[in-house]
Amino acid sequence: MHKGEVSMRVTVTLLITLLLVLSLSQHAAADRGVYIIVTFPSLAQEVEQLLCKGDRVDSIVPPSVDPHEYQLSPNDIVKLESADLIISTGHAPFEKRIEELVEKGDISAKLVVIWRVPGVRLVENPVTGRPNLHMPIYDPRNYIAFVKVLATELERLRPECASVYREKAAMIISSVEALLENAPRLDVDAVADTPVVQYAVEWLGVRVRIVLVPEPGMPTQPVLYDKSVEVLEDGGVAVVTKPVKSPASQELVRLAESRGAPVILVPSPSELGTIPEKLAFIVNQIRDIQKRGWVAASANLVPEVVKWFLVVGGASLAFGVLSVVVAARRLYFLAAGLPHSSLLAATLAIPISMVVGGPEYLWAALIAVGMVHAFSVLVEKGIDPDVAASVYVSATASASVAVMYYVLTRFPLQAGLWAYILGDPLLVGMEDVLVALVVAALVGSVVILTYREQVCIGLDPSSVRLAGLRVKLYDVLFISVLAAASVLLLRTVGFVVEHVMILLPGAIASTIARGMWKTLVLGVLVSLTAGIAGLALAITAGVAPAAAIGGLLVGFYVAALAARR
C-alpha cells in the first residue's frame, strides 16, 4: 500500500476516535447532570423543584442539626470541591468559611449567597438593628427572586435542560404570585421567638417588634421579656417556630396564651415541605385569626419574676454552701476544674438521652460524678493535686470540644449549647425551678449534717483518720454532691460564671468571718446576695444575669480583701 494512503487512513482513524471520545464525554457530562450543594438541608427541597434528570443536590448540614452551630468536616470540603453550584444563606459561621474558600480559589463552584441575590430585600432585626440574614426567602417576593436566579444558573451550567428549568421556574413563580395576591393582611404588632420567622409573616402585615432570642446562642434579656409582655398585652400576636421545642418558643407560647394573644406557628426551615407550602400553612392561620378575632388581656408578671428568683436563689444557695466546704477543705484545684467536666457531661448527655432514653439532666449528673471520682483516684494514687487538676482540666476541655463538635453535627438540639456556656435563667421552665430547689435542699442538708467533719478533715486529716473518722466516705459524699450540683445547675448560671460561684463565696467568707458556723452563714449570704442582687440588676439595667452575678461576686471579693487590710 502506498505510504501516503496509509498516512491518510491513520489520520482519518484518529479524527473519528477523537470525535467519538468527545461525543461520549459530552453524553457522560449530560448524564451526570449538575451537582448542587446547599448549606442548609431545607434549601435542598427548594432546589429539587427545578432539577432536570441527572441533576443531584446534597446538603452540608445533616437534617435536624442546627446550622448555626455546625462546623465543616473534611468530608464536607471534599463534597464542596466536587460541586458545580453552591447555594448558601451566607450568615452561619461555616458558610463564611465556604465563602473564604471560594474567594481563595480552593473551591471552583459558583457560589450563590441568597441575601445577595438581586431583588432580595432585607429587613432589620428590631433588637440588633442589623439586617436579618435568617431565611429571607420566607418572604414570597424574595423567594421569586431566588427562583429566577437559580433557574438562570442551572441553565448556564446545563444548557440542554434550559427549557425544563424555565418551565418549572415559571410554574413555581406563578403559584407564589397567586399566594401573594390572595393572602389576607393582619396589620398587627408581634413578638417572635427567633429572627428566623420574621420574613415569614411581615409580608402579611405582621410587624415583628421584639425578638425574644435576637440571635442564635444569645441569652434573652429581661428588657426583651418585659417588652414582649407589653406587645402582647397591647393586642399583639406571638410568632413561634414550629415544632415548639426550644425554651424560647415554649415560653413565648405560654406568655401569649396567658394573655389571650393569638399564636402564629411558622414551620421550621428544617421541617419537610417547600417554602410555598409552608407559606400557605401560615396564610390559613392568618385567615382563621381574622375570623375569630381576639381581645388582649393583661396578666400578672409576678409569676415569671418569682420563677427567675427561685431558680437563681436555689443555685446561689447550693453554690454558697458548697463553696464554703471547698474553702475549708482547700479543694480549689478540684472546684476550678469542675465546670469543664460539667460542660462535658451535659454535652455527652444529649446523644445518650436521645439514643438510650431518660432525662438529660440525670445522665449528665451520673457522668459528672463518675468523672470527678476518676480525678479523685489520681490524687489517691499519690499524684500531686495540682498536676492531677491540670491533667483533669486538659482532658475534659479537649473532650468537650470533640463531643460538642460531634453533637452539633449529628444531633438536633432543643436548647443551644451556648445556654450552658453563658447561662440563661430567664427561659427556664418549672422543671428547671424544681431541679434548682431540690438540689439546693439536698446540698444544704448534706453540708449541714457533715460540715463539722469536713472542716476537721480540712484542718488536720491525719489526726481525723487516727480518731477513726472514715475520711474516704466523706470525700466520696462531698465530691459526688459537688459534681452533681455543678452539672445540674450549669444551664442556670452558665459555664463561665459557675467558676466564680464555686470559688468566691467561700473565699470571701473565710477572709472575713471567724468561726466555723459564722463562715458557713456568711458564705451562703454572700452567694445569695450576689445571685438575687445580680438578677435584680439584670432586670433593671438590661444586662445578662450571669454577668451581673459574676461581677458582683468579684466586687465582693475585692471589698473583702480591702477590709482585711
DRENLUMDREN-350537 format. One record per residue (C-alpha): residue in one letter; x, y, z. Coordinates in nm, 4 decimals. Example, Ala and Ser with C-alpha at 12.3 -4.5 7.8 and 13.67 -1.06 7.14 Angstrom:
 type        X        Y        Z
    a   1.2300  -0.4500   0.7800
    s   1.3670  -0.1060   0.7140
This chain:
 type        X        Y        Z
    m   0.0000   0.0000   0.0000
    h   0.1171   0.3468  -0.0830
    k   0.2815   0.5318   0.2063
    g   0.0626   0.8433   0.1626
    e  -0.2535   0.6331   0.1619
    v  -0.1516   0.4681   0.4916
    s  -0.0882   0.8067   0.6455
    m  -0.4303   0.9295   0.5308
    r  -0.6080   0.6283   0.6858
    v  -0.4282   0.6781   1.0177
    t  -0.5280   1.0446   1.0236
    v  -0.8938   0.9655   0.9496
    t  -0.8968   0.6952   1.2182
    l  -0.7550   0.9347   1.4778
    l  -1.0118   1.2014   1.3883
    i  -1.3007   0.9544   1.4177
    t  -1.1672   0.8303   1.7522
    l  -1.1346   1.1868   1.8803
    l  -1.4909   1.2675   1.7753
    l  -1.6204   0.9546   1.9477
    v  -1.4350   1.0415   2.2678
    l  -1.5710   1.3962   2.2658
    s  -1.9211   1.2701   2.1992
    l  -1.9018   1.0141   2.4798
    s  -1.7633   1.2705   2.7232
    q  -2.0461   1.5087   2.6381
    h  -2.3025   1.2341   2.6908
    a  -2.1359   1.1408   3.0213
    a  -2.1460   1.5028   3.1345
    a  -2.5102   1.5228   3.0318
    d  -2.5909   1.2043   3.2238
    r  -2.4049   1.3314   3.5303
    g  -2.6058   1.6492   3.5340
    v  -2.5407   1.9418   3.7660
    y  -2.4135   1.8682   4.1168
    i  -2.5552   2.1253   4.3607
    i  -2.4501   2.1655   4.7219
    v  -2.6795   2.3514   4.9624
    t  -2.5589   2.4613   5.3038
    f  -2.8902   2.4132   5.4885
    p  -3.0912   2.0906   5.4360
    s  -3.4151   2.2883   5.3902
    l  -3.2719   2.4507   5.0760
    a  -3.2461   2.1101   4.9084
    q  -3.6260   2.0910   4.8835
    e  -3.6394   2.4291   4.7093
    v  -3.3691   2.3325   4.4585
    e  -3.5176   1.9902   4.3828
    q  -3.8314   2.1534   4.2396
    l  -3.6280   2.2834   3.9443
    l  -3.3955   1.9956   3.8630
    c  -3.3604   1.8153   3.5325
    k  -3.2992   1.4411   3.5030
    g  -2.9458   1.3570   3.6168
    d  -2.9060   1.6648   3.8401
    r  -2.8184   1.5998   4.2041
    v  -2.8465   1.8048   4.5209
    d  -2.6706   1.7427   4.8509
    s  -2.6701   1.9234   5.1859
    i  -2.3712   2.0115   5.4028
    v  -2.5654   2.0190   5.7307
    p  -2.7479   1.6949   5.8179
    p  -3.1255   1.7140   5.8757
    s  -3.2406   1.8297   6.2229
    v  -2.8968   1.9700   6.3128
    d  -2.8744   2.3405   6.3996
    p  -2.6818   2.5019   6.1110
    h  -2.5797   2.8000   6.3258
    e  -2.3540   2.5799   6.5409
    y  -2.2293   2.3491   6.2638
    q  -1.8595   2.3105   6.1818
    l  -1.7235   2.1969   5.8445
    s  -1.5707   1.8485   5.8329
    p  -1.3012   1.7203   5.5915
    n  -1.5713   1.5212   5.4105
    d  -1.7693   1.8437   5.3597
    i  -1.4673   2.0049   5.1928
    v  -1.4405   1.7085   4.9525
    k  -1.8084   1.7483   4.8572
    l  -1.7690   2.1219   4.8041
    e  -1.4705   2.0672   4.5759
    s  -1.6830   1.8368   4.3572
    a  -1.9799   2.0743   4.3308
    d  -2.0854   2.2741   4.0253
    l  -2.3103   2.5107   4.2202
    i  -2.3281   2.6040   4.5904
    i  -2.6360   2.7657   4.7466
    s  -2.5742   2.9397   5.0809
    t  -2.7736   3.1610   5.3164
    g  -2.4452   3.3408   5.3847
    h  -2.4762   3.4072   5.7591
    a  -2.3773   3.0955   5.9584
    p  -2.0085   3.0729   6.0601
    f  -1.9407   2.7667   5.8451
    e  -2.0940   2.9463   5.5444
    k  -1.8481   3.2315   5.5929
    r  -1.5719   2.9724   5.5755
    i  -1.7111   2.8368   5.2461
    e  -1.7135   3.1895   5.1047
    e  -1.3474   3.2312   5.2014
    l  -1.2548   2.9043   5.0271
    v  -1.4357   3.0148   4.7092
    e  -1.2661   3.3559   4.7126
    k  -0.9226   3.1927   4.7531
    g  -0.9916   2.9598   4.4602
    d  -0.9801   2.6411   4.6684
    i  -1.3369   2.5685   4.5551
    s  -1.4210   2.6257   4.1897
    a  -1.8003   2.6010   4.2079
    k  -2.0267   2.9011   4.1520
    l  -2.1462   3.0328   4.4903
    v  -2.4942   3.1852   4.5219
    v  -2.5455   3.3691   4.8517
    i  -2.9192   3.4146   4.8988
    w  -2.9195   3.7518   5.0722
    r  -2.7031   3.8932   4.7910
    v  -2.9358   3.7747   4.5130
    p  -3.0582   4.0734   4.3039
    g  -3.4139   4.1607   4.4058
    v  -3.3909   4.0149   4.7575
    r  -3.4929   4.2768   5.0131
    l  -3.3646   4.2519   5.3686
    v  -3.5478   4.3697   5.6797
    e  -3.3927   4.4923   6.0024
    n  -3.3796   4.2795   6.3142
    p  -3.5741   4.5023   6.5590
    v  -3.3457   4.4136   6.8512
    t  -2.9973   4.4190   6.6995
    g  -3.0673   4.6899   6.4428
    r  -2.8763   4.4893   6.1820
    p  -3.0103   4.3283   5.8624
    n  -3.1793   3.9969   5.9313
    l  -2.9990   3.7331   5.7221
    h  -3.2036   3.4401   5.8523
    m  -3.4056   3.2844   5.5670
    p  -3.5060   3.5976   5.3702
    i  -3.6700   3.3696   5.1099
    y  -3.9535   3.3137   5.3587
    d  -4.0792   3.6397   5.2063
    p  -4.2526   3.5280   4.8806
    r  -4.1166   3.8274   4.6899
    n  -3.7629   3.7279   4.7830
    y  -3.8459   3.3675   4.7024
    i  -3.9438   3.4622   4.3468
    a  -3.6132   3.6491   4.3001
    f  -3.4239   3.3451   4.4305
    v  -3.6035   3.1024   4.1969
    k  -3.5252   3.3219   3.8954
    v  -3.1524   3.3365   3.9758
    l  -3.1385   2.9628   4.0500
    a  -3.3028   2.8778   3.7171
    t  -3.0591   3.1074   3.5339
    e  -2.7562   2.9424   3.6972
    l  -2.8850   2.5942   3.6151
    e  -2.9418   2.6962   3.2518
    r  -2.5846   2.8240   3.2331
    l  -2.4422   2.5023   3.3719
    r  -2.6613   2.2699   3.1629
    p  -2.7994   2.4448   2.8530
    e  -2.9581   2.1274   2.7127
    c  -3.2080   2.1347   3.0045
    a  -3.2820   2.5072   2.9765
    s  -3.6458   2.4547   2.8768
    v  -3.7044   2.2239   3.1748
    y  -3.5604   2.4760   3.4201
    r  -3.7612   2.7643   3.2715
    e  -4.0885   2.5723   3.2693
    k  -4.0545   2.4562   3.6306
    a  -3.9473   2.8012   3.7483
    a  -4.2454   2.9619   3.5742
    m  -4.4867   2.7214   3.7469
    i  -4.3381   2.7907   4.0898
    i  -4.3374   3.1680   4.0385
    s  -4.6984   3.1618   3.9178
    s  -4.8181   2.9760   4.2297
    v  -4.6259   3.2095   4.4644
    e  -4.7630   3.5193   4.2881
    a  -5.1160   3.3832   4.3339
    l  -5.0454   3.3342   4.7046
    l  -4.9167   3.6922   4.7284
    e  -5.2242   3.8318   4.5594
    n  -5.4871   3.6398   4.7581
    a  -5.3318   3.6352   5.1057
    p  -5.5021   3.8447   5.3776
    r  -5.3206   4.1153   5.5722
    l  -5.3425   4.1330   5.9521
    d  -5.1930   4.4789   6.0391
    v  -5.0691   4.3950   6.3892
    d  -4.7524   4.4083   6.6016
    a  -4.5857   4.0840   6.7044
    v  -4.3268   3.9155   6.9243
    a  -4.1089   3.6487   6.7601
    d  -3.9185   3.3720   6.9326
    t  -3.6234   3.3900   6.6885
    p  -3.5313   3.6025   6.3847
    v  -3.5951   3.3047   6.1510
    v  -3.9717   3.3693   6.1494
    q  -3.9622   3.7423   6.0695
    y  -3.9709   3.7155   5.6889
    a  -4.2475   3.4536   5.7024
    v  -4.5033   3.6967   5.8496
    e  -4.4058   4.0587   5.7802
    w  -4.5331   4.0423   5.4213
    l  -4.8733   3.9600   5.5771
    g  -4.8828   4.2822   5.7797
    v  -4.7485   4.1212   6.0985
    r  -4.4821   4.3630   6.2220
    v  -4.2196   4.1947   6.4411
    r  -4.1310   4.4447   6.7160
    i  -3.9405   4.2177   6.9577
    v  -3.7354   3.9003   6.9118
    l  -3.7067   3.7067   7.2363
    v  -3.3768   3.5435   7.1308
    p  -3.2259   3.8055   6.8949
    e  -2.9577   3.5748   6.7521
    p  -2.8900   3.2021   6.7883
    g  -2.6920   3.1348   7.1058
    m  -2.7683   3.4725   7.2669
    p  -2.9397   3.4564   7.6070
    t  -3.2579   3.6582   7.6343
    q  -3.2544   3.9776   7.8394
    p  -3.5061   4.0984   8.0998
    v  -3.5820   4.4089   7.8956
    l  -3.6788   4.1936   7.5956
    y  -3.9004   3.9820   7.8173
    d  -4.0782   4.2902   7.9539
    k  -4.1257   4.4416   7.6071
    s  -4.2635   4.1117   7.4782
    v  -4.5272   4.1214   7.7508
    e  -4.6138   4.4826   7.6591
    v  -4.6642   4.3983   7.2909
    l  -4.8884   4.1009   7.3726
    e  -5.0970   4.2974   7.6245
    d  -5.1391   4.5825   7.3725
    g  -5.3128   4.3496   7.1258
    g  -5.0108   4.1956   6.9564
    v  -4.9574   3.8356   6.8469
    a  -4.6842   3.5789   6.9024
    v  -4.4922   3.4269   6.6116
    v  -4.3355   3.0969   6.7075
    t  -4.1258   2.8370   6.5300
    k  -4.3000   2.5040   6.4736
    p  -4.2464   2.2485   6.6245
    v  -4.2498   2.4278   6.9596
    k  -3.9439   2.2699   7.1230
    s  -3.6939   2.5346   7.2267
    p  -3.7233   2.7083   7.5662
    a  -3.7811   3.0424   7.3932
    s  -4.0658   2.9028   7.1807
    q  -4.2323   2.7334   7.4763
    e  -4.2055   3.0434   7.6937
    l  -4.3484   3.2711   7.4233
    v  -4.6456   3.0379   7.3675
    r  -4.7117   3.0399   7.7407
    l  -4.6917   3.4205   7.7571
    a  -4.9314   3.4561   7.4623
    e  -5.1862   3.2037   7.5874
    s  -5.1919   3.3598   7.9346
    r  -5.2826   3.6944   7.7746
    g  -5.5303   3.5716   7.5165
    a  -5.2982   3.6596   7.2268
    p  -5.3050   3.4508   6.9067
    v  -5.0043   3.2350   6.8230
    i  -4.8896   3.2101   6.4610
    l  -4.6860   2.8964   6.4009
    v  -4.4142   2.9194   6.1365
    p  -4.2867   2.5793   6.0192
    s  -3.9176   2.5473   6.0882
    p  -3.6924   2.5501   5.7819
    s  -3.5842   2.2007   5.8871
    e  -3.9388   2.0645   5.8531
    l  -4.0401   1.8780   5.5388
    g  -4.2084   2.0820   5.2689
    t  -4.1196   2.3655   5.0350
    i  -4.1440   2.7301   5.1318
    p  -4.4597   2.7896   4.9216
    e  -4.6268   2.5027   5.1110
    k  -4.5192   2.6482   5.4462
    l  -4.6373   2.9959   5.3474
    a  -4.9775   2.8525   5.2544
    f  -4.9960   2.6996   5.6039
    i  -4.9225   3.0405   5.7591
    v  -5.1791   3.2166   5.5370
    n  -5.4503   2.9753   5.6550
    q  -5.3690   3.0639   6.0162
    i  -5.3974   3.4354   5.9381
    r  -5.7436   3.3772   5.7868
    d  -5.8542   3.1865   6.0974
    i  -5.7254   3.4627   6.3283
    q  -5.9131   3.7259   6.1268
    k  -6.2360   3.5268   6.1544
    r  -6.2045   3.4596   6.5278
    g  -6.0630   3.7915   6.6433
    w  -5.9228   3.8279   6.9946
    v  -5.9239   4.0526   7.2960
    a  -5.5912   4.1199   7.4630
    a  -5.5760   4.0611   7.8364
    s  -5.3136   4.1622   8.0864
    a  -5.1624   3.9089   8.3204
    n  -4.9513   3.9488   8.6284
    l  -4.5789   3.9290   8.5542
    v  -4.5107   3.8292   8.9155
    p  -4.5174   3.4504   8.8469
    e  -4.2442   3.4889   8.5854
    v  -4.0296   3.7058   8.8115
    v  -4.0822   3.4691   9.1046
    k  -3.9696   3.1806   8.8859
    w  -3.6490   3.3651   8.7934
    f  -3.5675   3.4477   9.1552
    l  -3.6462   3.0934   9.2710
    v  -3.4109   2.9285   9.0238
    v  -3.1303   3.1802   9.0806
    g  -3.1841   3.1692   9.4563
    g  -3.1696   2.7890   9.4572
    a  -2.8472   2.7882   9.2558
    s  -2.6937   3.0574   9.4771
    l  -2.7809   2.8701   9.7957
    a  -2.6349   2.5445   9.6642
    f  -2.3117   2.7016   9.5435
    g  -2.2824   2.9105   9.8611
    v  -2.2723   2.6115  10.0968
    l  -2.0542   2.4097   9.8589
    s  -1.8078   2.6967   9.8201
    v  -1.7559   2.7195  10.1965
    v  -1.6662   2.3494  10.2157
    v  -1.4378   2.3866   9.9121
    a  -1.2528   2.6610  10.1013
    a  -1.2427   2.4610  10.4266
    r  -1.1099   2.1507  10.2515
    r  -0.8783   2.3575  10.0267
    l  -1.0217   2.1890   9.7200
    y  -0.9770   2.4895   9.4918
    f  -0.7853   2.2823   9.2388
    l  -1.0830   2.0452   9.2069
    a  -1.3503   2.3161   9.2086
    a  -1.1750   2.5102   8.9330
    g  -1.1855   2.2062   8.7053
    l  -1.5450   2.1054   8.7781
    p  -1.7184   2.3372   8.5269
    h  -1.5093   2.1775   8.2493
    s  -1.6273   1.8288   8.3381
    s  -1.9827   1.9603   8.3846
    l  -1.9845   2.1021   8.0323
    l  -1.8540   1.7705   7.9000
    a  -2.1148   1.5749   8.0977
    a  -2.4016   1.7999   7.9825
    t  -2.2916   1.7636   7.6202
    l  -2.2470   1.3846   7.6428
    a  -2.5915   1.3513   7.7989
    i  -2.7598   1.4865   7.4818
    p  -2.6838   1.1915   7.2482
    i  -2.7133   0.9362   7.5298
    s  -3.0605   1.0624   7.6204
    m  -3.1708   1.0545   7.2559
    v  -3.0359   0.7056   7.1886
    v  -3.0959   0.5304   7.5219
    g  -3.3765   0.7425   7.6650
    g  -3.4185   0.9069   8.0028
    p  -3.3803   1.2694   8.1158
    e  -3.0689   1.4554   8.0026
    y  -3.0059   1.6018   8.3486
    l  -2.9990   1.2533   8.5065
    w  -2.7414   1.1236   8.2578
    a  -2.5381   1.4421   8.2968
    a  -2.5284   1.4041   8.6761
    l  -2.4187   1.0396   8.6547
    i  -2.1428   1.1200   8.4034
    a  -2.0189   1.4176   8.6063
    v  -1.9999   1.2149   8.9289
    g  -1.8102   0.9371   8.7505
    m  -1.5562   1.1773   8.6022
    v  -1.4851   1.3623   8.9255
    h  -1.4284   1.0340   9.1063
    a  -1.1774   0.9364   8.8385
    f  -0.9949   1.2574   8.9292
    s  -1.0002   1.1723   9.2998
    v  -0.8457   0.8337   9.2207
    l  -0.5493   1.0123   9.0613
    v  -0.4932   1.2118   9.3804
    e  -0.5244   0.8984   9.5951
    k  -0.2589   0.7287   9.3833
    g  -0.0102   0.9911   9.5004
    i  -0.0211   1.2310   9.2056
    d   0.0234   1.5918   9.3114
    p  -0.3230   1.7596   9.3261
    d  -0.2129   2.0489   9.1047
    v  -0.0749   1.8086   8.8439
    a  -0.3887   1.5951   8.8645
    a  -0.6046   1.9071   8.8252
    s  -0.4054   2.0132   8.5191
    v  -0.4480   1.6713   8.3601
    y  -0.8175   1.6660   8.4524
    v  -0.8916   2.0101   8.3073
    s  -0.6879   1.9397   7.9927
    a  -0.8624   1.6077   7.9347
    t  -1.2157   1.7321   7.9981
    a  -1.1659   2.0539   7.7978
    s  -1.0283   1.8621   7.4985
    a  -1.3017   1.6018   7.5226
    s  -1.5659   1.8777   7.5475
    v  -1.4536   2.0249   7.2140
    a  -1.4621   1.6838   7.0466
    v  -1.8016   1.5897   7.1897
    m  -1.9532   1.9315   7.1164
    y  -1.8396   1.9023   6.7544
    y  -1.9948   1.5549   6.7305
    v  -2.3223   1.6628   6.8910
    l  -2.3525   1.9803   6.6842
    t  -2.3023   1.7904   6.3592
    r  -2.5175   1.4871   6.4399
    f  -2.7998   1.5721   6.6788
    p  -3.0888   1.8200   6.6911
    l  -3.0794   2.0432   6.9979
    q  -3.3811   2.1840   7.1801
    a  -3.1575   2.4375   7.3516
    g  -2.8284   2.5659   7.2130
    l  -2.5065   2.4691   7.3837
    w  -2.4422   2.8400   7.4321
    a  -2.7017   2.8288   7.7105
    y  -2.4661   2.6013   7.9048
    i  -2.1741   2.8367   7.8472
    l  -2.3408   3.1741   7.9095
    g  -2.6345   3.0701   8.1282
    d  -2.9978   3.1633   8.0588
    p  -3.2097   3.1714   8.3775
    l  -3.4888   3.3764   8.2181
    l  -3.6015   3.0929   7.9895
    v  -3.6083   2.8179   8.2491
    g  -3.9229   2.6093   8.2879
    m  -4.0899   2.4878   8.6043
    e  -3.8899   2.1655   8.5793
    d  -3.5684   2.3701   8.6000
    v  -3.7034   2.5589   8.9023
    l  -3.7898   2.2317   9.0746
    v  -3.4446   2.0891   8.9991
    a  -3.2729   2.4011   9.1401
    l  -3.4773   2.3939   9.4605
    v  -3.4311   2.0182   9.5120
    v  -3.0560   2.0477   9.4510
    a  -3.0351   2.3381   9.6978
    a  -3.2267   2.1406   9.9614
    l  -3.0177   1.8256   9.9185
    v  -2.6863   2.0106   9.9082
    g  -2.7786   2.2176  10.2127
    s  -2.8828   1.9080  10.4069
    v  -2.5691   1.7110  10.3211
    v  -2.3362   2.0013  10.4056
    i  -2.5033   2.0879  10.7356
    l  -2.5016   1.7244  10.8506
    t  -2.1335   1.6742  10.7617
    y  -1.9954   2.0268  10.7942
    r  -1.8109   1.9785  11.1249
    e  -1.6364   1.6654  10.9958
    q  -1.5470   1.8320  10.6633
    v  -1.3861   2.1262  10.8441
    c  -1.1874   1.8918  11.0698
    i  -1.0662   1.6930  10.7681
    g  -0.9538   2.0184  10.6087
    l  -0.7668   2.1303  10.9209
    d  -0.5885   1.8050  11.0126
    p  -0.6702   1.4979  10.8006
    s  -0.4091   1.2786  10.9731
    s  -0.5491   1.3347  11.3229
    v  -0.9031   1.2775  11.1963
    r  -0.8026   0.9425  11.0486
    l  -0.6341   0.8420  11.3768
    a  -0.9560   0.9327  11.5569
    g  -1.1358   0.6720  11.3467
    l  -1.3313   0.9014  11.1123
    r  -1.3964   0.7428  10.7731
    v  -1.2400   1.0187  10.5634
    k  -1.2907   0.8286  10.2387
    l  -1.6674   0.8184  10.2938
    y  -1.6838   1.1946  10.3492
    d  -1.4672   1.2543  10.0427
    v  -1.6922   1.0436   9.8215
    l  -2.0081   1.2073   9.9568
    f  -1.8922   1.5663   9.9138
    i  -1.7297   1.5168   9.5750
    s  -2.0435   1.3444   9.4440
    v  -2.2703   1.6236   9.5664
    l  -2.0355   1.8902   9.4277
    a  -2.0195   1.7258   9.0833
    a  -2.3953   1.6644   9.0602
    a  -2.4854   2.0195   9.1649
    s  -2.2308   2.1648   8.9241
    v  -2.3805   1.9934   8.6195
    l  -2.7472   2.0213   8.7197
    l  -2.7210   2.3995   8.7685
    l  -2.4968   2.4615   8.4669
    r  -2.7706   2.5990   8.2412
    t  -2.8904   2.8402   8.5095
    v  -2.5621   3.0203   8.5759
    g  -2.3502   2.9070   8.2794
    f  -2.0050   2.7552   8.2462
    v  -1.8213   3.0864   8.2833
    v  -1.9908   3.2166   8.5993
    e  -2.0003   2.8728   8.7623
    h  -1.6247   2.9020   8.8223
    v  -1.6876   3.2205   9.0205
    m  -1.9836   3.0876   9.2198
    i  -1.7997   2.7725   9.3292
    l  -1.4796   2.9507   9.4300
    l  -1.5533   3.3020   9.5593
    p  -1.8299   3.2850   9.8262
    g  -1.6196   3.0520  10.0416
    a  -1.3034   3.2516   9.9796
    i  -1.4823   3.5749  10.0792
    a  -1.6343   3.4225  10.3935
    s  -1.3069   3.2650  10.5097
    t  -1.1322   3.6015  10.4626
    i  -1.3710   3.7916  10.6896
    a  -1.5528   3.5551  10.9275
    r  -1.4158   3.3975  11.2419
    g  -1.5594   3.0656  11.3472
    m  -1.6799   2.7605  11.1574
    w  -2.0545   2.8288  11.1519
    k  -2.0177   3.2024  11.1004
    t  -1.8115   3.1274  10.7909
    l  -2.0836   2.8983  10.6558
    v  -2.3584   3.1528  10.7183
    l  -2.1564   3.4370  10.5639
    g  -2.0682   3.2285  10.2581
    v  -2.4344   3.1491  10.1969
    l  -2.5357   3.5141  10.2488
    v  -2.2664   3.6357  10.0064
    s  -2.3764   3.3876   9.7396
    l  -2.7478   3.4609   9.7855
    t  -2.6901   3.8369   9.7854
    a  -2.4863   3.8197   9.4647
    g  -2.7449   3.5962   9.2994
    i  -3.0570   3.7923   9.3961
    a  -2.8992   4.1361   9.3584
    g  -2.7368   4.0338   9.0293
    l  -3.0705   3.9189   8.8880
    a  -3.2408   4.2387   9.0075
    l  -2.9633   4.4429   8.8470
    a  -3.0052   4.2487   8.5233
    i  -3.3798   4.3160   8.5211
    t  -3.3433   4.6895   8.5839
    a  -3.0294   4.7568   8.3780
    g  -3.0989   4.5136   8.0928
    v  -2.7758   4.3144   8.1216
    a  -2.7161   3.9391   8.1184
    p  -2.7970   3.7911   8.4652
    a  -2.4882   3.5667   8.4699
    a  -2.2611   3.8641   8.4021
    a  -2.4221   4.0708   8.6781
    i  -2.3932   3.7883   8.9329
    g  -2.0299   3.7175   8.8470
    g  -1.9411   4.0850   8.8553
    l  -2.0929   4.1330   9.1998
    l  -1.9054   3.8338   9.3429
    v  -1.5746   3.9638   9.2116
    g  -1.6573   4.3049   9.3600
    f  -1.7386   4.1451   9.6970
    y  -1.4057   3.9638   9.6957
    v  -1.2105   4.2832   9.6224
    a  -1.4017   4.4574   9.9033
    a  -1.3234   4.1695  10.1422
    l  -0.9521   4.1954  10.0643
    a  -0.9629   4.5714  10.1197
    a  -1.1448   4.5290  10.4511
    r  -0.8918   4.2729  10.5700
    r  -0.6070   4.5194  10.5173
